[in-house]
């Protein structure tokens, strides 16, 4: 039992750090957000270890990003944008059982649960950023545009491509190397 817990914690630390690094590689937007593969390590952990592994990895990634100079407007905004937004990506794990059942059926059967899980994680992260955008960054909306519409469009401009990119790479990874799903 202790060995499994140690393995989980080591993978959380390593993949959380990889997520942090991947967040620095990509196309960044001037007011925050970027098109990166930072969700990919969180999704990998979600499918390998379930909700706990995915959410802990997301939390670790958010913590590292905040510590390395994240933009903090208020403590609540920082909590939403870094801790909550990245932690909920780990909820991609809800399709993990579906994915594991489909491994034996072949690569094509694995695609749907990977994509659906990745979209769930990306969508939940988008919702958190959307809420934070309304509450904390509405002042950046062009004159006459409601804060909710500004946040909806601005956050979608990087979250939709980042989610699609993560889904594509996750499909390629898991269908070519399904052994990544095994913890041993």
Secondary structure as the mmCIF struct_conf table of DSSP 4:
data_model
#
loop_
_struct_conf.conf_type_id
_struct_conf.id
_struct_conf.beg_label_comp_id
_struct_conf.beg_label_asym_id
_struct_conf.beg_label_seq_id
_struct_conf.end_label_comp_id
_struct_conf.end_label_asym_id
_struct_conf.end_label_seq_id
HELX_RH_AL_P HELX_RH_AL_P1 UNK A 2 UNK A 23
TURN_TY1_P TURN_TY1_P1 UNK A 24 UNK A 24
BEND BEND1 UNK A 25 UNK A 26
STRN STRN1 UNK A 27 UNK A 28
TURN_TY1_P TURN_TY1_P2 UNK A 30 UNK A 31
BEND BEND2 UNK A 32 UNK A 32
STRN STRN2 UNK A 34 UNK A 35
BEND BEND3 UNK A 37 UNK A 37
TURN_TY1_P TURN_TY1_P3 UNK A 38 UNK A 39
HELX_RH_AL_P HELX_RH_AL_P2 UNK A 40 UNK A 67
TURN_TY1_P TURN_TY1_P4 UNK A 68 UNK A 69
BEND BEND4 UNK A 73 UNK A 74
HELX_RH_AL_P HELX_RH_AL_P3 UNK A 75 UNK A 78
HELX_RH_PI_P HELX_RH_PI_P1 UNK A 79 UNK A 84
HELX_RH_AL_P HELX_RH_AL_P4 UNK A 85 UNK A 87
HELX_RH_3T_P HELX_RH_3T_P1 UNK A 88 UNK A 95
HELX_RH_AL_P HELX_RH_AL_P5 UNK A 96 UNK A 102
HELX_RH_3T_P HELX_RH_3T_P2 UNK A 103 UNK A 105
HELX_RH_AL_P HELX_RH_AL_P6 UNK A 107 UNK A 137
HELX_RH_3T_P HELX_RH_3T_P3 UNK A 138 UNK A 140
BEND BEND5 UNK A 141 UNK A 141
HELX_LH_PP_P HELX_LH_PP_P1 UNK A 142 UNK A 142
TURN_TY1_P TURN_TY1_P5 UNK A 143 UNK A 144
BEND BEND6 UNK A 145 UNK A 145
HELX_RH_AL_P HELX_RH_AL_P7 UNK A 147 UNK A 176
HELX_RH_3T_P HELX_RH_3T_P4 UNK A 178 UNK A 181
#
